[in-house]
Every structure is written in structure tokens, then in C-alpha cells.
Amino acid sequence: MATERTLAMIKPDAVKLNVLGEVFSAIEGAGLRPVALKRVRLSRPQAEGFYAVHRDRPFFNDLTAFMTEGPAVIMVLEGENAISVWRGLLGATNPADAEDGTLRKRFGASIQCNGFHGSDATDTAGFEISHMFGGVEIAD
Ligand code: CMP
């Protein structure tokens, strides 16, 4: 077991649903805690930088446009195996394939508007956390 940090995002579609309490309840129930948190409306360059790994994918333009359509809630979650625990709470990328009870099944609408993001590995978590937060914004 390792204490990890992951970048967690509630995307604009899920922010609009006004279900922050239910999301935080799931986070706390899984033994994770937010050590940084903010609500921001990403600029197009910020969204493009965040998803740079997907730059050549056909959905890149639509994805980065969607991510700037409204405010997102962005967090750093800390806890034992935080990366896989948060991804487990989210379920599969496509809400249609996500397991019952997962956040994407409950609140996601489509493979693009899937409500949430979670880092997939420690190196991507490091990149994504530093892309979204300055050091003084993280307090453990
Ligand atoms: P996320 O976990 O944030 O990582 C990359 C995002 O790209 C993903 O969630 C979806 O929002 C989006 N995405 C992945 N695959 C597709 C796809 N086939 N079509 C549209 N959007 C996608």
C-alpha cells in the first residue's frame, strides 16, 4: 500500500448537475481526502495543455471545447492507492460501460461528457497536478 496523490476533476457537465455533496461523500467514503481544491473555468490553452497526450486524437477539439464550456472543480486527492481508488469510484471512461453505482454511471452522459477525470498513473498524476496547481495551493 502506498500513499499517493491523484488529480481529480469534476468536469463542467457534472458541475452543472450540482452534485458536489454526493461526489465528496464518495471520496470520503473511500478514505481519500482533498489536499487541494478549486473551482475554475479553464481557458482553451489550459485545457489543451492538460490533454496534450490526446492532441492527435479525433476528439481532441471537441473535448477541449467541452472542457472550457463552464467551471470545473479540480482537486488533488491523497490516500492509500489514491489513483486506483479514485478511478474505481469513477468507473469506465464511457458511462455506458461503467459499473452500477460508479460516478460516471450515475452522472456521466457520454464518452466525452463523462463527468469526471482521474490520473491513470503516478507520472501522469505528477504532470496533471503541477499543470493545475501551484505548490502553495496544496496543503496536506
Ligand atoms: P478522461 O478520463 O478525462 O480522459 C480523456 C478524455 O477524453 C475522456 O475522459 C473523455 O472525456 C474523452 N474521450 C475519450 N475517448 C473519447 C472518444 N472516443 N470520443 C470522445 N471523447 C473521448
Residues whose N, C-alpha, C, O or C-beta is under 5 A from the ligand:
A	BS01	CMP	F59 L63 I111 Q112 C113 N114 F116 H117 G118
